[in-house]
Amino acid sequence: MGLRGFEPLAFHKCRRWGALAAGALLLLIVLVAWWMYPIWTGQVLPYEQWMLRLWMPTWV
């Protein structure tokens, strides 16, 4: 007995896409953290590297 109008195959497709979306989001978060780590830890950066990491002009 299952949910009416809800096919098991559709559930597995939704679950797969949800898992892929969650994995992609986690990868994006890890990459941004890696990119911003030198600023968060107060490391000395060359000016060019500093400006690359400041994505918004108002952050200066």
Order of alpha helices (4+ residues) and beta strands (2+ residues): alpha-alpha
